[in-house]
Amino acid sequence: IMSTSAPSPPPPPPPKRWASLADRLNPNRPSFDPQLKSSWKTMPKSERKRIITADRKAIQILKSRGTANGPLPFPDVDPNDHCETSPLAYTHIAPLLHFIAQRLGKQKEELEIYDPYYCAGGMVRHLSKLGYTNVYNKCEDFYEVIDKGKVPS
């Protein structure tokens, strides 16, 4: 028996940067994928299930980043206080950091940057990609460090 319905279109390629499935299906989001949205309803159920499973796995990985050594050692942690700054935000401040380095007569990699508020360590990676490799951002209680007089100088 031959089917008269047209075959489902192939699934769209993944976005260049990872975005959640919800963001990719939402036309109000920057990572909206119109091709995925248009093919979603006609996509085989098994393919939708595969995409949903992969999306959940990616979200779980993102949520667990920075917690490999267990929960953060800070008392009374508000989960909303532990959100990573996006890589794009660091590109926005890079010109200011470059200006500061120039004024101090230093190269990018010599500029000492201290961020006392640790989340998952992403800021070190993001600044490093921009050439700022002398960054101090450790999983330690900043307020306890102040109390002990051990703030890096």
C-alpha positions as CSV (number, residue, x, y, z in Angstrom):
1,I,0.0,0.0,0.0
2,M,1.4,3.3,-1.0
3,S,1.0,6.4,1.1
4,T,-0.4,9.5,-0.6
5,S,0.9,11.9,2.0
6,A,4.1,13.8,1.3
7,P,7.1,12.7,3.3
8,S,8.0,14.8,6.3
9,P,10.7,17.5,5.6
10,P,14.1,16.7,7.0
11,P,14.7,18.1,10.5
12,P,16.4,21.5,10.4
13,P,20.1,21.8,11.2
14,P,20.9,22.7,14.7
15,P,21.4,26.4,15.5
16,K,25.0,27.8,15.3
17,R,24.8,28.5,19.1
18,W,22.9,26.2,21.4
19,A,19.5,27.4,22.3
20,S,16.7,25.5,24.1
21,L,14.0,23.9,22.1
22,A,11.5,26.3,23.7
23,D,13.5,29.3,22.4
24,R,13.9,27.8,19.0
25,L,10.2,27.3,18.7
26,N,9.2,30.8,20.1
27,P,9.0,33.5,17.4
28,N,9.6,36.1,20.1
29,R,13.1,34.8,20.9
30,P,16.3,35.7,19.1
31,S,17.1,32.1,18.5
32,F,13.7,31.4,16.8
33,D,14.1,28.8,14.1
34,P,11.2,29.2,11.6
35,Q,12.2,26.1,9.7
36,L,12.0,24.0,12.9
37,K,8.7,25.6,13.8
38,S,7.1,24.9,10.4
39,S,8.2,21.3,10.4
40,W,7.5,20.5,14.0
41,K,3.9,19.4,13.6
42,T,4.6,17.2,10.6
43,M,7.8,15.8,12.0
44,P,7.6,12.1,13.0
45,K,6.8,11.6,16.7
46,S,10.0,9.6,17.2
47,E,12.1,12.5,15.8
48,R,10.3,15.1,18.0
49,K,11.0,12.8,21.0
50,R,14.7,12.5,20.1
51,I,14.9,16.3,19.9
52,I,13.1,16.8,23.2
53,T,15.3,14.2,24.9
54,A,18.5,15.9,23.6
55,D,17.2,19.3,24.7
56,R,16.5,18.0,28.2
57,K,19.9,16.5,28.4
58,A,21.6,19.7,27.3
59,I,19.7,21.7,29.9
60,Q,20.6,19.2,32.6
61,I,24.3,19.5,31.6
62,L,24.1,23.3,31.7
63,K,22.4,23.2,35.1
64,S,25.1,21.0,36.6
65,R,28.0,23.0,35.3
66,G,30.0,24.4,38.2
67,T,28.5,21.9,40.6
68,A,30.8,18.9,39.9
69,N,32.3,19.2,43.4
70,G,28.9,19.4,45.0
71,P,26.8,22.3,46.1
72,L,28.3,25.8,46.3
73,P,29.8,26.4,49.8
74,F,27.9,29.5,50.5
75,P,25.3,29.9,53.2
76,D,21.7,30.8,52.4
77,V,22.2,30.6,48.6
78,D,19.5,32.2,46.5
79,P,19.5,30.3,43.1
80,N,18.7,33.6,41.3
81,D,22.1,34.9,42.6
82,H,24.0,32.2,40.7
83,C,23.5,32.9,37.0
84,E,26.3,33.1,34.6
85,T,26.9,36.3,32.6
86,S,26.7,35.6,28.8
87,P,29.8,35.6,26.6
88,L,28.3,38.4,24.7
89,A,28.3,40.7,27.7
90,Y,32.0,40.2,28.1
91,T,32.5,41.3,24.4
92,H,30.7,44.5,25.4
93,I,33.1,45.3,28.2
94,A,36.2,44.2,26.3
95,P,36.9,47.7,24.9
96,L,36.8,49.1,28.4
97,L,39.2,46.4,29.7
98,H,41.5,47.1,26.7
99,F,41.4,50.8,27.6
100,I,42.3,50.1,31.2
101,A,45.1,47.8,30.2
102,Q,46.5,50.5,27.9
103,R,46.3,53.2,30.6
104,L,48.2,50.9,33.0
105,G,50.8,50.1,30.3
106,K,49.8,46.4,30.3
107,Q,49.0,43.8,27.7
108,K,45.6,42.1,27.9
109,E,47.1,38.9,29.4
110,E,48.8,41.0,32.1
111,L,45.7,42.9,33.3
112,E,44.7,41.4,36.7
113,I,41.0,40.9,36.9
114,Y,39.3,40.0,40.1
115,D,35.7,38.8,40.2
116,P,34.7,37.7,43.7
117,Y,31.3,36.3,42.8
118,Y,31.8,32.7,41.7
119,C,29.0,30.9,39.9
120,A,30.3,28.2,37.6
121,G,33.6,29.6,36.4
122,G,32.3,30.7,33.0
123,M,33.6,34.2,33.3
124,V,37.2,32.9,33.4
125,R,36.6,31.0,30.1
126,H,34.8,33.9,28.4
127,L,37.5,36.5,29.3
128,S,40.2,34.0,28.4
129,K,38.8,33.7,24.9
130,L,39.1,37.5,24.6
131,G,42.7,37.4,25.7
132,Y,42.3,38.3,29.4
133,T,43.9,35.3,31.0
134,N,45.0,36.7,34.4
135,V,41.6,36.3,36.1
136,Y,40.8,35.4,39.6
137,N,37.4,33.8,40.1
138,K,37.4,31.0,42.7
139,C,34.6,29.0,44.4
140,E,35.0,30.7,47.7
141,D,32.8,32.8,50.0
142,F,33.8,36.4,49.2
143,Y,32.5,37.8,52.5
144,E,34.5,35.2,54.4
145,V,37.6,36.2,52.4
146,I,37.0,39.8,53.4
147,D,36.6,38.9,57.0
148,K,39.9,37.1,57.0
149,G,41.7,40.0,55.1
150,K,42.7,37.7,52.3
151,V,41.3,39.6,49.3
152,P,43.8,39.2,46.3
153,S,45.7,42.3,45.5
